[in-house]
């Protein structure tokens, strides 16, 4: 059940990597509109363009969607093929089965939650929680508990508490011990994801940076590579944490690049990063963007956004 305070931002919106129309397809109708929408979405209506798929198998569709969404990049062709060729009733069964299997709702803005809580400091998370409470009259953590479940939910809720160790002193022995624990957890037949969650969501940034160095000395892979292979349910969140530990501006520059890659532009990402970081580290994000993608953020915005909206974003961004 989605809480009202999060619905506007977190539901009925596109899953990152494919068009907004498809995000709408997998969003269940709100209670107030259910009766009216049932008239339009009734798959028995002979005038409709979408009908029940005669060979519908929910488990096969969920498996195909997971492969399309959880791999490197998004397989838009598969998403479009499945979600446009199933009736509304079938799509809701897919959404329910997907959430049960992965702990993630297809309609929830998982990418937004990941970006926000992986990249914010304790102080920023506290300010966010206070603003959310003032705007909605509800506790952010309580609403999040109704939105996310499974291992992803466990990790996200730890980050959302805003209690990461912020010590600047590095304990070399602890870094080596954590690196060893992460390596052993990843080598198990079934990876011990709790170890990854505990270390990556609690340790300080300087401590984790040393742990990453020590990890590479005992493994043929970087920690990020291990997470990508061994922690499919946590990959996007924990990889985001790893990237933010290394450099928040570089991570957000990558998010901006992906939001403007391919067909269409994810305006919510542009708004959140450019507006939200304009008084924090947008100069650093601009520098990372140009270094990594060989053109300026301002130049990219000129080709992607227009009108008053584009003018506002470009003014906030500033030219290099």
N, C-alpha and C positions, 0 to 999 in steps of 0.2 A: 504494500500500500504506500503510495507516494504522499508525503506530507505537503500541505499547501505552500509552505514557504519555499520549497525547493522546486516545485513543479514548473514554475515559469522558466527558470534557468536550466533545469536539469532534465526535463522530460519533453516529449513531443518535438525533439530536435534531432538533427542528423548525427548518426554515428560518424566519428572522424574518418574521413577518407572516401565518403560517397555522398551523392547529392541529397539535399534536404528533403526532397519528395520521398525518398526511401526511408528517411528517419520518421516521417509522418506515417508511413505505412505500418510500422511496427509499434506505434504508440497507441495503447488502448484508449478508447473514447472515455472522456471524463464523465462522471456520474450525471451531471446536469444535462449533458447532450446525448446520453446513451440512447434514449428512446427515438429521438429524431434521426440519429446516425444509423440506427438499426434499419430504418426504412431505406436508406441509401446504400448501405453496405450488405444488405441481404443477398447472399450469393445465389438465391433461387430466382432472382430477378432476371428475366430473359433478355432485358434491354441492356444489361451491364456488359462491360468489356472484360471483367474478371469473374471467373467461376471457380468452383471447387476443382482442384487438380484431381483427376481420377486415380492417379498412381501415388497419391500423397503418403509419404512415410516420414513422420516427424523426426525420428532419430537420424535418418539419412540427411534431412535438411539441416538439422542442428550441427551435425558433423561437418557438413560442407560449409556452413556459415562460420564455424569456429576456424576452419582452415583458411577461409578467405579473410577473416578479421584478425587472427592472431599471428599470422606469419609476418615476414618482413614486407611491408607495404600492404596495400589493400587490394584484393581481387574484386574489382568493381563488377566485372562481367558476371561472376557467380552470384554476387549480391542481387544484381538486377534480375538475373534469370529466375532466382528463387522467389524473391519478394514481390515481383510483379506478376508471377504466375500462380500465386496461391490466393485463395479467398481470404477475407478478413478473419473468419473463424479459424482457418488454418494458420494464418499468420500469428494469431494470439496463442495458439497451441505451441507454435515454434518459439515465441517469446518466453512463454512460461517454462518450456523444457530447457531452453538455453539458460535462463536464469537459475533453474534448479541445478543444472549440470556445472555451471561456471561460477555461480554466485554473483553474476553481473546481469543487470537488466539491459536489454538492447536499447531501451528508450532513454536510459540515464546518461547524462553527459559525463561518462567515465573519464574521457580525455581531459575535460575541464577540471574535474576533481583531482586527477592525477597531477596536472600542471600546477594547480594552486597549492596543494599541500606538500608537493615535493620541493617546491621552489621558495616557499615562504619561511622566514625566520620565526622563532617563538613569539617575538614582539608583534610581528605582522599578523600571525595567526590569532593572537589574543585580540588585536584590534578588529580583525575580520569577524571574530565571534561576537564581540560587543556590538558591532554595527549590525550584524545579522539579528541579534536579539532585540535591538532597538527597533529594527524595521518590521520584524515579524511577531515579536512577543514570545518567541520560542528559542530554546537552546539549540545551537547549531549541531552539537554532538548528538543530541537526541534525534534530531531530524535525519542526520546522516545514518544513524543506526537503522532507520526505516528504509534507507535507500541502497545500502551496500551490505553484502553478506559474504560468507566464505573467507578464504585466505586473503583475497583482495580487500575485503571489508575490514578484516582484522588489522592489516597493515595500515590502511588508510585512517582508521580511527585512532591508531597510535600517533600517527603524524598530526592528525587534527587536534590532539590534545595540546600540542605546542609545548612539549616538555623535553625536547631533544637537549642533551648535554651541550652546553655552550662554552665549555672550558677551552682555552687556547693552548693548554699544556698537553703535549703528546706523551703517552705512556708507551714506550717502545716495546716493553714486554707484553703488554696487553694487546698491542697491534699485531704482534706475531702470533699470539694465542688466538685472536679473533680470525686471523688469516687461516690458521690451521683448522679452526672449527668450521669456517666457511668451506674450505676445501673438502674436508671430510663429509660435511653435510651434503655437498654437491655430488660426491662420488658414490653415495649410497644408491642402491637399486631404485628406491623411492626417495628422492631428495628430501631432507629435513627442512622444509620451508620455514618452520618456526625459528630456526637458527638465523636464516637470512633476514627474517622480519625483525628479530630482536636486535641484531647488530646494526643493520642498516637504518633502522628507524629510531634508535636511541643514542648511538655514539655521536660525538661531536664531529664537525667537519674536518678539523685538522687530524683528529684521531683516525677517521675513515680514510683520509688521503694516505696516511702511512700504512694503513691496513691494505689498501689497494696495491701499494708497492711491494709489501711483504707477500701478498697473495701471488703476485706474478712470479716471485722467486721460487715458489713451490709448485706452480701449475704451468702447464703449457698454454693455458688460456688466460685472458684477463678475466676479472670478476664479471664484467658486463657480458662477455661471451658465454661464460658459464650460466649466467642467469637466463640468457636468451635460449639456451639449449635445454636447461634442466628445470626451469621454473615457469612453465607456460601460463599458469594461472596468475602469476605475479609479475610476469615479464615487463609489461609496460610501466607499471608503478615502480618496481625496483630499478629498472634501467633508468627511469627518470630521476630517481634518487641518486644513483651513481653519477649521472651526468651533471646534476646540480651540485653534488659534492665537488666535482672537478671544476665546474664553472656555471653558475646560474645564467649569466649573460649569454654564454655559448648555447646553452639549452634553449633559452627563450628565442634566440636568433633562429635556431633550427625550427622551433614551433612556428615562428612567423613565416619562414620559408615554405614549410609544408602547408600552411593555411592559404598560401597563394599559388600553390603548385597545381597544375592541371586545370580542369574545367571548374569555373566558379571560384569564389573566395569565401573563406569562413570568417565572416565579419566579427563574430563573437570573440574569436581568438585575437584578431587585430585590435578590437576595442579593449579587451582585457589587458593585453600586454602593452600596447602603445599608450593608452590612457593611464593604466595602473602603474606603469614603470616610468612615466615621464618625469617624475620627481625623484626617482630612485636611482636607476642605472641605465636609462635609455641610451645614453652616449656610449656606454660599454657594449650594449646590445647591438647598436649600429656598427660599432667597430668590428665585433665578432661576425656580424652578418656579412660585411664587406670582405673580411678576410676569408671566410668560408665559401662564399658564393660568387665572389669576383664581380659583384656590382653592388651599388649602394641600396640600402633599404628605401631611401627616398625615391630613387629611380624606379624601383619595383612598384612602389605605391602609385607612382604616376601612371603606370600602365594598368593597374588593377582596380583602383577606386576613383570615382569621379564625383562631380557636383559638390555641394556644401560638405557632405560627409567626407569626401576625399580631401577637400581643402583643410578640414579640421585635423584629420590624421597627419597630413603632410606638414601642417604648421607645428603640431606637437612633435613630430619626428625631427624636423629641421634638416637642412641640407648638409652634406659632409663638406 
